[in-house]
C-alpha cells in the first residue's frame, strides 16, 4: 500500500514537471481494502489468556485458584476478546468489560482490570463471588 502511494505521488510530480499536451487519466485500484478488526482472532484470545495468567501469577502473586477465578470472570465477560463491545449498550469494553475503557491494548485492559479487582475485592475469587450476582 505504501509503495502504491509513493509511486502515485512520484507519477504526479513527474506529470507536473513535464506536462503532456494530451489529457492523461490515471486509474488507481486498491487491491486490498482496509479492514477494521472488530473481533479478536482465536490466536489473539489465546495470547490474551496467557498474558493475563502471567500478569496474575508474576505481577500480582495470585495462586492457581485466584487465576482460575480470573479466567472465569474474563471468559464470562468477553472470552478474552480485547475488542469486545458490550451488547447491552453500555460503555463497557474489552477483556474485562470495564466501563469507559478506551484502550484497545490487551495488556492495558488486563492491568486495569487487575488493579480494579485488587482495589475493590482484594482477590479475583472475591470478585467472582460478587460477579455471579450479575456484575462485578
Backbone as CSV, one residue per row, in Angstrom:
resi,resn,N_x,N_y,N_z,CA_x,CA_y,CA_z,C_x,C_y,C_z
1,UNK,0.822,-1.182,0.000,0.000,0.000,0.000,0.872,1.253,0.000
2,UNK,1.953,1.274,0.793,2.842,2.427,0.835,3.556,2.594,-0.496
3,UNK,3.952,1.485,-1.111,4.640,1.564,-2.403,3.730,2.172,-3.456
4,UNK,2.444,1.786,-3.430,1.488,2.330,-4.395,1.333,3.828,-4.201
5,UNK,1.258,4.257,-2.945,1.107,5.677,-2.647,2.333,6.452,-3.103
6,UNK,3.510,5.934,-2.807,4.751,6.590,-3.214,4.845,6.648,-4.733
7,UNK,4.476,5.558,-5.413,4.519,5.532,-6.874,3.549,6.547,-7.460
8,UNK,2.366,6.667,-6.874,1.378,7.622,-7.362,1.864,9.054,-7.164
9,UNK,2.460,9.341,-6.014,2.990,10.684,-5.763,4.104,11.000,-6.753
10,UNK,4.985,10.018,-6.985,6.066,10.213,-7.958,5.519,10.488,-9.347
11,UNK,4.500,9.755,-9.741,3.887,9.950,-11.056,3.271,11.343,-11.165
12,UNK,2.631,11.802,-10.104,2.029,13.141,-10.114,3.096,14.234,-10.194
13,UNK,4.223,14.041,-9.499,5.314,15.020,-9.560,5.896,15.079,-10.969
14,UNK,6.154,13.930,-11.554,6.692,13.886,-12.919,5.720,14.534,-13.888
15,UNK,4.433,14.240,-13.732,3.420,14.811,-14.624,3.361,16.326,-14.493
16,UNK,3.572,16.844,-13.279,3.528,18.296,-13.100,4.789,18.971,-13.654
17,UNK,5.921,18.277,-13.631,7.166,18.843,-14.146,7.230,18.786,-15.674
18,UNK,6.669,17.753,-16.252,6.706,17.559,-17.700,5.287,17.389,-18.223
19,UNK,4.578,18.500,-18.371,3.187,18.399,-18.816,3.081,17.783,-20.213
20,UNK,2.078,16.998,-20.369,1.813,16.350,-21.649,0.663,17.110,-22.302
21,UNK,0.770,17.292,-23.607,-0.243,18.082,-24.302,-1.589,17.377,-24.337
22,UNK,-1.605,16.068,-24.304,-2.864,15.339,-24.327,-3.335,15.088,-22.897
23,UNK,-4.629,14.923,-22.758,-5.213,14.635,-21.463,-4.864,13.195,-21.072
24,UNK,-4.352,13.039,-19.866,-3.970,11.711,-19.379,-4.781,11.411,-18.122
25,UNK,-5.398,10.256,-18.097,-6.145,9.841,-16.915,-5.427,8.666,-16.275
26,UNK,-5.363,8.717,-14.958,-4.715,7.646,-14.210,-5.763,6.988,-13.334
27,UNK,-5.866,5.682,-13.452,-6.810,4.934,-12.631,-6.020,4.162,-11.574
28,UNK,-6.402,4.364,-10.339,-5.738,3.684,-9.242,-6.722,2.683,-8.645
29,UNK,-6.307,1.442,-8.596,-7.138,0.411,-7.994,-6.478,-0.061,-6.710
30,UNK,-7.263,-0.158,-5.665,-6.767,-0.668,-4.400,-7.087,-2.154,-4.362
31,UNK,-6.046,-2.945,-4.238,-6.239,-4.392,-4.250,-6.820,-4.907,-2.946
32,UNK,-6.354,-4.351,-1.843,-6.778,-4.832,-0.539,-7.377,-3.668,0.248
33,UNK,-8.698,-3.631,0.356,-9.292,-2.543,1.135,-8.902,-2.661,2.606
34,UNK,-8.871,-1.535,3.273,-8.524,-1.519,4.686,-9.692,-2.113,5.470
35,UNK,-9.385,-3.103,6.271,-10.405,-3.768,7.065,-10.153,-3.443,8.536
36,UNK,-11.179,-2.953,9.196,-11.077,-2.638,10.613,-11.491,-3.873,11.390
37,UNK,-10.600,-4.358,12.229,-10.871,-5.563,13.012,-11.857,-5.226,14.128
38,UNK,-12.942,-6.004,14.230,-13.951,-5.757,15.257,-14.022,-6.875,16.292
39,UNK,-13.358,-7.983,16.034,-13.308,-9.097,16.980,-11.902,-9.670,16.983
40,UNK,-11.491,-10.129,18.131,-10.171,-10.742,18.242,-10.185,-12.126,17.601
41,UNK,-9.073,-12.506,17.028,-8.938,-13.846,16.462,-8.713,-14.832,17.608
42,UNK,-8.853,-16.111,17.328,-8.605,-17.130,18.343,-7.148,-17.056,18.828
43,UNK,-6.239,-16.800,17.917,-4.826,-16.672,18.283,-4.623,-15.502,19.250
44,UNK,-5.278,-14.378,18.988,-5.173,-13.221,19.876,-5.784,-13.526,21.245
45,UNK,-6.909,-14.231,21.240,-7.556,-14.577,22.512,-6.670,-15.500,23.345
46,UNK,-6.021,-16.467,22.693,-5.105,-17.354,23.418,-3.938,-16.566,24.000
47,UNK,-3.419,-15.628,23.225,-2.307,-14.790,23.706,-2.768,-13.918,24.876
48,UNK,-3.985,-13.384,24.800,-4.523,-12.564,25.888,-4.690,-13.384,27.162
49,UNK,-5.156,-14.622,27.012,-5.341,-15.507,28.165,-3.993,-15.808,28.828
50,UNK,-3.006,-16.105,28.008,-1.667,-16.406,28.532,-1.090,-15.174,29.230
51,UNK,-1.268,-14.001,28.635,-0.767,-12.764,29.219,-1.442,-12.504,30.571
52,UNK,-2.758,-12.692,30.630,-3.492,-12.474,31.883,-2.999,-13.423,32.960
53,UNK,-2.775,-14.684,32.604,-2.286,-15.651,33.579,-0.892,-15.264,34.087
54,UNK,-0.023,-14.843,33.175,1.334,-14.421,33.569,1.303,-13.183,34.457
55,UNK,0.485,-12.190,34.110,0.381,-10.977,34.923,-0.148,-11.325,36.315
56,UNK,-1.158,-12.204,36.369,-1.753,-12.575,37.655,-0.741,-13.308,38.533
57,UNK,0.024,-14.193,37.928,0.982,-15.006,38.669,2.198,-14.182,39.094
58,UNK,2.830,-13.524,38.135,4.082,-12.818,38.408,3.834,-11.424,38.983
59,UNK,2.967,-10.674,38.376,2.759,-9.284,38.784,1.951,-9.110,40.052
60,UNK,0.966,-10.003,40.274,0.096,-9.845,41.428,0.269,-10.955,42.461
61,UNK,1.006,-11.993,42.114,1.273,-13.072,43.055,0.066,-13.941,43.365
62,UNK,-0.908,-13.957,42.455,-2.118,-14.746,42.682,-1.847,-16.215,42.384
63,UNK,-2.304,-17.086,43.283,-2.099,-18.521,43.133,-3.025,-19.105,42.062
64,UNK,-2.925,-20.401,41.875,-3.685,-21.075,40.813,-5.202,-20.902,40.984
65,UNK,-5.681,-20.970,42.215,-7.111,-20.807,42.477,-7.572,-19.398,42.093
66,UNK,-6.789,-18.379,42.452,-7.137,-16.996,42.108,-7.087,-16.789,40.592
67,UNK,-6.110,-17.393,39.953,-6.015,-17.275,38.487,-7.194,-17.967,37.814
68,UNK,-7.690,-19.042,38.406,-8.874,-19.714,37.864,-10.091,-18.789,37.955
69,UNK,-10.184,-18.014,39.013,-11.285,-17.053,39.149,-11.173,-15.936,38.107
70,UNK,-9.932,-15.499,37.846,-9.711,-14.516,36.775,-10.227,-15.087,35.457
71,UNK,-9.875,-16.336,35.204,-10.302,-16.999,33.968,-11.834,-17.039,33.874
72,UNK,-12.506,-17.353,34.966,-13.974,-17.398,34.955,-14.568,-16.027,34.625
73,UNK,-14.015,-14.991,35.238,-14.525,-13.630,35.004,-14.306,-13.208,33.549
74,UNK,-13.063,-13.341,33.066,-12.745,-12.881,31.714,-13.454,-13.720,30.648
75,UNK,-13.645,-14.998,30.919,-14.361,-15.839,29.964,-15.822,-15.411,29.890
76,UNK,-16.423,-15.171,31.029,-17.830,-14.751,31.040,-18.007,-13.383,30.400
77,UNK,-17.080,-12.480,30.668,-17.217,-11.114,30.164,-16.985,-11.001,28.657
78,UNK,-15.910,-11.622,28.156,-15.564,-11.362,26.752,-14.894,-12.521,26.033
79,UNK,-14.652,-13.612,26.732,-13.866,-14.725,26.182,-12.483,-14.234,25.731
80,UNK,-11.934,-13.319,26.521,-10.586,-12.754,26.301,-10.475,-11.924,25.016
81,UNK,-11.596,-11.411,24.537,-11.596,-10.578,23.332,-11.355,-9.128,23.726
82,UNK,-10.183,-8.606,23.382,-9.837,-7.226,23.744,-10.595,-6.188,22.909
83,UNK,-11.339,-6.633,21.909,-12.139,-5.723,21.086,-13.639,-5.854,21.359
84,UNK,-14.005,-6.628,22.375,-15.415,-6.897,22.673,-16.138,-5.626,23.115
85,UNK,-17.290,-5.399,22.506,-18.153,-4.278,22.894,-19.340,-4.841,23.655
86,UNK,-19.820,-4.075,24.616,-20.956,-4.517,25.404,-22.209,-4.580,24.527
87,UNK,-22.908,-5.692,24.583,-24.097,-5.896,23.746,-25.338,-5.224,24.321
88,UNK,-25.261,-4.783,25.578,-26.412,-4.148,26.223,-26.439,-2.637,26.001
89,UNK,-25.413,-2.111,25.337,-25.396,-0.688,25.023,-24.658,0.183,26.018
90,UNK,-24.010,-0.406,27.018,-23.252,0.422,27.965,-21.883,0.736,27.362
91,UNK,-21.076,1.477,28.102,-19.742,1.836,27.609,-18.700,0.773,27.941
92,UNK,-19.132,-0.377,28.461,-18.188,-1.442,28.811,-17.504,-1.951,27.541
93,UNK,-16.193,-2.216,27.671,-15.404,-2.584,26.505,-14.227,-3.446,26.929
94,UNK,-13.830,-4.336,26.065,-12.590,-5.077,26.235,-12.712,-6.373,27.010
95,UNK,-11.563,-6.901,27.393,-11.458,-8.213,28.035,-12.283,-8.283,29.314
96,UNK,-12.176,-7.266,30.158,-12.874,-7.278,31.445,-14.205,-6.544,31.397
97,UNK,-14.551,-5.987,30.233,-15.777,-5.204,30.078,-15.857,-4.093,31.130
98,UNK,-14.752,-3.363,31.242,-14.687,-2.249,32.180,-15.448,-1.059,31.586
99,UNK,-16.215,-0.376,32.425,-16.957,0.798,31.980,-15.987,1.905,31.580
100,UNK,-16.237,2.497,30.433,-15.421,3.609,29.971,-14.056,3.225,29.423
101,UNK,-13.762,1.937,29.312,-12.459,1.504,28.776,-12.316,1.995,27.347
102,UNK,-11.178,2.595,27.041,-10.951,3.108,25.700,-9.735,2.482,25.025
103,UNK,-8.893,1.836,25.795,-7.687,1.250,25.232,-8.018,-0.025,24.466
104,UNK,-7.365,-0.181,23.328,-7.502,-1.420,22.557,-6.335,-2.356,22.828
105,UNK,-5.450,-1.938,23.714,-4.274,-2.731,24.064,-4.651,-3.751,25.140
106,UNK,-4.535,-5.055,24.856,-4.929,-6.062,25.831,-4.157,-5.982,27.149
107,UNK,-2.874,-5.674,27.095,-2.083,-5.582,28.327,-2.618,-4.474,29.233
108,UNK,-2.937,-3.342,28.665,-3.502,-2.229,29.434,-4.833,-2.618,30.039
109,UNK,-5.685,-3.271,29.251,-7.001,-3.695,29.744,-6.863,-4.667,30.915
110,UNK,-5.969,-5.630,30.778,-5.778,-6.635,31.830,-5.261,-5.988,33.105
111,UNK,-4.253,-5.131,32.985,-3.692,-4.481,34.169,-4.716,-3.590,34.862
112,UNK,-5.509,-2.856,34.109,-6.551,-2.013,34.713,-7.574,-2.877,35.441
113,UNK,-7.949,-3.991,34.834,-8.917,-4.888,35.461,-8.350,-5.464,36.756
114,UNK,-7.088,-5.872,36.730,-6.473,-6.439,37.924,-6.378,-5.409,39.047
115,UNK,-6.022,-4.168,38.701,-5.960,-3.116,39.716,-7.337,-2.867,40.317
116,UNK,-8.363,-2.877,39.463,-9.739,-2.690,39.924,-10.148,-3.831,40.856
117,UNK,-9.887,-5.072,40.452,-10.237,-6.235,41.263,-9.529,-6.173,42.611
118,UNK,-8.247,-5.884,42.581,-7.466,-5.822,43.815,-7.966,-4.705,44.736
119,UNK,-8.289,-3.546,44.161,-8.747,-2.400,44.955,-10.140,-2.657,45.542
120,UNK,-11.036,-3.168,44.726,-12.434,-3.302,45.155,-12.720,-4.597,45.915
121,UNK,-12.105,-5.706,45.502,-12.453,-7.012,46.069,-11.289,-7.730,46.758
122,UNK,-10.112,-7.220,46.635,-8.904,-7.795,47.211,-8.391,-8.999,46.424
123,UNK,-9.255,-9.910,46.019,-8.827,-11.091,45.263,-9.795,-11.365,44.112
124,UNK,-9.338,-12.051,43.080,-10.218,-12.417,41.972,-11.372,-13.326,42.404
125,UNK,-11.146,-14.209,43.362,-12.228,-15.106,43.791,-13.330,-14.329,44.517
126,UNK,-12.972,-13.295,45.272,-13.991,-12.435,45.874,-14.761,-11.699,44.776
127,UNK,-14.058,-11.254,43.753,-14.718,-10.590,42.628,-15.654,-11.565,41.912
128,UNK,-15.212,-12.823,41.748,-16.041,-13.824,41.078,-17.303,-14.122,41.891
129,UNK,-17.181,-14.192,43.225,-18.364,-14.422,44.073,-19.387,-13.321,43.847
130,UNK,-18.900,-12.099,43.784,-19.805,-10.967,43.546,-20.329,-10.992,42.110
131,UNK,-19.484,-11.382,41.188,-19.838,-11.397,39.764,-21.001,-12.355,39.487
132,UNK,-21.082,-13.433,40.222,-22.160,-14.401,39.996,-23.526,-13.801,40.253
133,UNK,-23.572,-12.640,40.931,-24.828,-11.932,41.136,-25.237,-11.150,39.876
134,UNK,-24.293,-11.026,38.938,-24.620,-10.341,37.686,-23.536,-9.426,37.155
135,UNK,-22.778,-8.795,38.028,-21.710,-7.894,37.598,-20.688,-7.802,38.724
136,UNK,-19.554,-7.213,38.428,-18.521,-7.045,39.455,-17.969,-5.653,39.434
